[in-house]
Amino acid sequence: MTAQPAISATPDRQSTPCFLVLSAHDFRSPRKANIHFISSELARRGLTRFFSLRYSLLSRYTGDPRLSLDGEANQIGFYHGVECYLWKTLIHPFNTRRRWLRPLENLLYRGYSQGHNRVLRRWIREADVILLESGIAPVFFPLIQRLNPRAELIYRASDTLEAIKVAEYVQGAFARAAPQLDTIALPSPAMADTIPSHHNLALVPQGIDHSLAERADPSPYGAGIHAVSVGSMLFDPQFFILAAQRFPNIQFHVIGSGQGRHPDYPANVHVYGEMPFAQTLPYIKHAQLGIAPYVSDQLPVYLRDTSMKLIQYEFFGVPAICPDFIAADYPQRFGYQLGDADSIARAIERALHPEQPIPRRQVLNWQQVTERLLQPRAFPDTHFGQEPSL
């Protein structure tokens, strides 16, 4: 057992609500996910605590992005207005993907779900609203019911449990908890069929910080046509080999692909390492084309709605080039068939010379996202099939 730190002060419930976030992220991590931005908004509304799960001595072998915070583990920290705690155990439960190991796997999850941590238990007791992020967090539902049955429970599905390949134990825990949660917030209607409860669903899309527009100048480009790709998720270098050969007049900028420069890239493909998020913004805002070069068309349907790079392109009004499966019927996107040079060329030509003006889809800011998480029934657009009302 690890030593327990001093306990933070008890909140004054008469003056401010107390929020608790349970997540396998850590609020202090350099890489930001939607749960970080939501937590920052919660901190503007009341005392906010971020409890980080599923971290142990095993994490050093998995490339866990929280390793840089290892020295802060098992003690309460305060970061940008949020109380933080990284719970480090000797081992943590994980999906072994071996049926013969399932009894041991279940035993590990069962023990972990008891929450033998003083800070976790106290923060649960003191919370008015508990936000469970998709992943391991639902295993703590029985503990929350015992310690604080009055707390409002919100589940934020960043991904489906199938897509992130959680253990069978976690899937079962979520299936049992789902009907009793106050809100299950989905960023895409395509996730609804994977949820074992429908009466408490709310459509709450991904958001973006609208102040980014003010931080995205000046242009890093020279004259001419520029296309940009940001990120490494399922990156397809073949797209740039084919596209750059067909369009030598376009400068293609590949940022943070994680693959380095491919030997077959033409001279008009410019490769950059991973950049701080803020540094990528001018490259996106001032590009004529945004590329989402996913290497597979066997992707979750909900990626159409949750891809952060596509959301960023839409926010800046940059037409997106992506595989047909992801483009779907979005008017801001121009689809191509994987590995088909002619199809890629047609997509680029249509994006550069559209038959009619390309409409801009409204993207919520994080304040609007958080408002919908906390009070989904106050917004008609949280019902499936509706557009966000700003």
C-alpha positions in Angstrom: 0.0 0.0 0.0 1.2 3.5 -0.8 1.3 6.2 1.8 -1.8 8.5 1.8 -1.3 12.3 1.7 -2.9 15.0 3.8 -6.5 15.6 2.9 -7.7 18.8 1.3 -10.2 21.0 3.0 -13.9 20.2 3.0 -16.0 22.3 0.5 -18.6 24.7 1.7 -21.7 23.3 -0.1 -23.7 26.4 0.7 -21.5 28.6 -1.4 -20.2 26.5 -4.2 -20.9 23.1 -5.9 -18.2 20.4 -5.7 -17.4 18.5 -8.9 -15.4 15.3 -9.1 -13.9 13.9 -12.4 -12.8 10.3 -12.6 -10.6 9.6 -15.6 -7.6 7.7 -16.8 -6.2 11.1 -17.9 -4.5 13.5 -15.5 -5.5 17.2 -15.6 -1.8 18.2 -15.4 -0.8 16.1 -18.5 0.8 18.1 -21.4 -1.5 16.4 -23.9 -5.0 17.7 -23.6 -8.2 15.8 -24.3 -11.8 17.0 -24.1 -12.0 16.1 -20.4 -9.3 18.6 -19.6 -11.2 21.5 -21.2 -14.5 20.4 -19.5 -12.7 20.3 -16.1 -11.4 23.8 -16.6 -14.9 25.0 -17.2 -16.2 23.1 -14.1 -13.5 25.0 -12.1 -15.1 28.2 -13.1 -18.4 27.0 -11.6 -17.2 25.5 -8.3 -14.6 23.4 -6.5 -13.3 20.9 -9.0 -11.3 17.7 -8.3 -9.7 15.5 -10.9 -8.9 12.0 -9.7 -6.6 10.1 -12.1 -7.1 6.3 -12.4 -5.4 3.2 -13.7 -1.8 4.1 -13.0 0.8 1.9 -11.4 4.4 0.5 -11.7 3.2 -1.2 -14.9 2.6 2.2 -16.5 6.3 2.6 -17.2 6.1 -0.2 -19.7 3.1 1.1 -21.6 4.4 4.6 -22.5 1.8 6.2 -20.3 1.7 10.0 -20.9 1.4 10.5 -17.1 4.9 9.2 -16.4 6.2 12.8 -16.3 3.9 13.2 -13.3 5.2 10.2 -11.4 6.8 12.3 -8.7 3.4 13.9 -8.0 1.6 10.6 -7.5 -0.4 9.8 -4.3 -0.5 13.4 -3.2 -3.0 16.2 -3.7 -1.8 18.9 -6.1 -3.4 22.1 -7.3 -3.1 23.0 -11.0 -4.9 25.8 -12.8 -7.7 26.0 -10.3 -8.2 22.2 -10.1 -7.3 19.8 -7.2 -5.5 16.9 -8.7 -4.6 13.4 -7.6 -2.8 10.7 -9.5 -3.5 7.4 -7.8 -0.5 5.1 -8.2 -0.8 1.5 -7.1 1.5 -1.5 -7.2 -0.3 -2.8 -10.3 -3.5 -1.8 -12.0 -6.1 -3.9 -13.7 -6.0 -4.3 -17.5 -7.5 -6.3 -20.3 -5.3 -9.3 -20.7 -7.1 -10.4 -23.9 -6.6 -13.9 -22.7 -9.7 -15.9 -21.8 -7.8 -18.3 -19.6 -6.6 -15.2 -17.5 -10.2 -13.8 -17.2 -10.6 -15.0 -13.5 -7.4 -13.2 -12.5 -8.4 -10.2 -14.5 -11.8 -10.0 -12.9 -10.2 -10.3 -9.5 -7.9 -7.4 -10.2 -10.8 -5.2 -11.3 -12.9 -6.2 -8.4 -10.2 -5.3 -5.9 -9.5 -2.0 -7.7 -13.2 -1.0 -7.8 -13.3 -1.1 -3.9 -11.4 2.2 -4.1 -9.0 1.6 -1.2 -7.8 5.2 -1.2 -8.7 7.8 1.4 -8.7 10.7 -1.0 -10.9 8.9 -3.5 -13.4 8.0 -0.8 -13.5 11.4 0.7 -13.8 13.2 -2.6 -16.7 10.9 -3.6 -18.5 11.7 -0.3 -18.1 15.4 -0.8 -19.0 15.6 -4.4 -22.3 17.1 -5.7 -21.6 16.1 -9.3 -19.4 13.2 -10.3 -18.3 13.0 -14.0 -17.2 9.5 -15.1 -15.2 9.4 -18.3 -15.5 6.3 -20.6 -13.0 3.7 -19.7 -12.4 2.3 -16.2 -14.4 4.9 -14.2 -17.8 3.0 -14.3 -16.4 0.2 -12.1 -16.7 2.7 -9.2 -20.4 3.1 -9.5 -21.3 0.7 -6.7 -18.8 2.5 -4.4 -20.3 5.8 -5.3 -23.8 4.5 -4.5 -22.6 3.4 -1.1 -20.7 6.5 -0.2 -22.8 9.2 -1.8 -26.1 8.1 -3.3 -27.3 11.8 -3.6 -24.5 12.8 -6.1 -25.5 13.5 -9.6 -23.7 11.1 -12.0 -22.8 12.1 -15.5 -21.0 9.7 -17.9 -19.0 11.3 -20.7 -18.4 8.8 -23.6 -15.2 10.0 -25.2 -15.1 6.7 -27.0 -17.2 3.5 -27.1 -15.9 0.8 -24.8 -15.6 -1.5 -27.8 -13.3 0.9 -29.6 -10.9 1.3 -26.7 -11.1 -2.5 -26.0 -11.9 -2.3 -22.3 -12.1 -5.5 -20.3 -15.2 -7.6 -20.1 -15.5 -6.6 -16.4 -15.7 -2.9 -17.3 -18.3 -3.5 -19.9 -20.4 -5.4 -17.4 -20.0 -2.6 -14.8 -21.1 0.0 -17.3 -24.1 -2.1 -18.5 -25.3 -2.4 -14.9 -24.7 1.3 -14.1 -26.0 2.8 -17.3 -29.8 2.8 -16.5 -29.1 4.5 -13.1 -26.9 7.3 -14.3 -28.5 10.8 -14.5 -26.9 11.6 -17.9 -25.0 9.7 -20.5 -23.5 12.3 -22.7 -22.5 11.2 -26.2 -20.4 13.3 -28.7 -21.9 11.5 -31.6 -25.4 10.0 -32.3 -23.5 7.0 -33.9 -22.6 5.9 -30.3 -26.3 5.5 -29.2 -26.6 1.9 -30.4 -23.6 0.9 -28.1 -25.3 2.2 -24.9 -27.5 -0.2 -22.9 -29.8 2.6 -21.8 -31.6 5.3 -23.9 -33.8 7.3 -21.5 -30.9 9.3 -20.1 -28.9 9.9 -23.4 -27.9 13.4 -24.4 -26.1 14.5 -27.5 -23.2 16.8 -26.4 -20.6 17.2 -29.2 -17.0 18.0 -28.9 -16.1 21.6 -28.4 -13.2 23.9 -29.2 -11.8 27.0 -27.6 -13.1 29.9 -29.7 -10.3 32.2 -28.6 -8.0 30.0 -30.8 -8.9 32.3 -33.7 -7.2 35.2 -32.0 -4.0 33.1 -31.5 -3.6 31.8 -35.0 -1.7 34.6 -36.7 0.4 35.4 -38.6 0.4 33.0 -41.5 3.5 30.7 -41.6 3.2 30.3 -45.3 4.4 32.0 -48.4 2.5 32.6 -51.5 0.6 29.8 -53.2 -1.7 27.0 -52.1 -1.0 25.2 -48.8 -2.5 22.0 -47.4 -1.9 20.8 -43.8 -2.2 17.6 -41.9 -1.9 17.6 -38.1 -1.5 14.5 -35.9 -0.5 10.9 -36.1 -3.7 8.9 -35.7 -3.8 6.2 -38.3 -1.6 8.3 -40.5 -1.4 7.3 -44.2 1.8 8.5 -45.9 0.6 7.1 -49.3 -1.9 9.9 -49.5 0.9 12.5 -49.7 3.0 10.5 -52.1 0.0 10.4 -54.6 -1.4 13.9 -53.9 1.9 15.8 -54.1 2.9 14.1 -57.3 -0.4 15.0 -58.9 -0.4 18.6 -57.5 3.2 20.0 -57.6 1.8 23.5 -57.2 0.4 22.7 -53.8 2.7 22.7 -50.7 1.8 19.9 -48.3 2.7 20.4 -44.6 2.7 17.3 -42.5 2.9 18.1 -38.7 3.5 15.5 -36.0 2.8 12.4 -38.1 5.2 10.4 -35.9 6.7 8.7 -39.0 9.4 11.1 -40.2 9.9 11.9 -43.9 8.9 9.1 -46.3 11.6 8.4 -49.0 9.0 8.7 -51.7 7.7 12.2 -50.7 8.2 14.8 -53.4 9.9 18.1 -52.7 6.6 19.8 -52.1 5.9 17.8 -49.0 7.2 19.5 -45.9 7.6 17.3 -42.7 7.6 18.8 -39.2 8.0 17.1 -35.8 5.4 17.2 -33.1 4.6 20.8 -32.3 2.9 22.4 -29.2 -0.8 22.7 -30.0 -0.7 26.5 -30.1 2.0 26.5 -32.7 -0.1 24.4 -35.1 -2.9 26.9 -35.1 -1.5 29.3 -37.8 -0.8 26.3 -40.0 -4.5 25.3 -39.9 -6.1 28.7 -40.0 -4.1 29.9 -43.1 -4.2 26.7 -45.1 -6.4 26.3 -48.1 -6.9 22.6 -47.4 -7.0 20.4 -44.3 -6.0 16.8 -44.6 -7.2 13.9 -42.4 -5.3 11.1 -44.0 -6.7 8.1 -42.1 -5.1 4.9 -43.3 -8.2 2.7 -42.8 -11.8 2.8 -43.7 -12.6 0.3 -40.9 -13.0 3.1 -38.4 -15.7 3.8 -35.8 -18.5 5.7 -37.4 -18.5 8.2 -34.6 -15.1 9.4 -35.6 -16.9 11.5 -38.2 -18.2 13.6 -35.3 -15.3 13.4 -32.8 -12.1 13.8 -34.8 -10.4 16.8 -33.3 -8.5 17.7 -36.5 -11.7 17.7 -38.5 -13.3 19.9 -35.8 -10.4 22.3 -36.0 -10.6 22.5 -39.8 -14.4 23.2 -39.5 -13.9 25.9 -36.9 -11.4 27.7 -39.1 -13.5 27.2 -42.2 -10.9 25.1 -44.0 -12.3 22.4 -46.3 -11.2 18.9 -45.3 -9.9 16.1 -47.5 -10.5 12.7 -45.9 -11.5 9.1 -46.8 -15.1 8.7 -48.1 -16.1 6.9 -45.0 -15.3 9.8 -42.8 -16.4 12.5 -45.3 -19.9 11.0 -45.4 -22.4 13.7 -46.3 -20.7 16.6 -44.5 -20.6 19.5 -46.9 -17.3 20.8 -45.5 -15.5 17.5 -46.4 -14.4 16.0 -49.7 -13.9 12.3 -49.7 -11.6 10.0 -51.6 -11.0 6.3 -51.9 -7.9 5.0 -50.1 -4.9 4.6 -52.4 -6.7 5.9 -55.5 -4.7 8.8 -57.0 -7.6 9.8 -59.3 -10.1 9.8 -56.5 -7.7 11.9 -54.3 -7.2 14.4 -57.2 -11.0 14.8 -57.6 -11.4 15.4 -53.9 -8.7 18.2 -54.0 -10.1 19.8 -57.1 -13.7 19.8 -55.6 -12.4 21.4 -52.4 -10.4 24.1 -54.2 -13.2 24.8 -56.7 -16.5 24.0 -55.0 -19.7 24.3 -57.1 -21.3 26.4 -54.4 -20.1 28.1 -51.2 -19.1 25.7 -48.5 -21.2 26.2 -45.4 -19.6 26.5 -42.0 -20.9 24.3 -39.3 -21.2 25.8 -35.8 -18.8 24.4 -33.3 -19.6 24.7 -29.6 -17.1 26.3 -27.3 -16.2 24.4 -24.0 -18.5 26.6 -21.9 -21.4 25.6 -24.1 -20.4 21.9 -24.0 -20.1 22.0 -20.2 -23.5 23.7 -19.9 -25.0 20.9 -21.9 -23.3 18.3 -19.8 -24.7 19.7 -16.5 -28.2 20.6 -17.8 -28.9 18.7 -21.0 -32.6 19.1 -20.7 -32.3 22.9 -20.9 -31.0 22.7 -24.5 -33.2 21.3 -27.3 -30.1 20.4 -29.3 -29.0 17.7 -26.9 -31.8 15.6 -28.4 -30.5 13.4 -31.3 -30.9 14.8 -34.8 -30.7 18.4 -33.7 -28.1 21.1 -34.6 -26.3 23.0 -31.8 -28.2 26.2 -30.9 -25.8 29.0 -30.0 
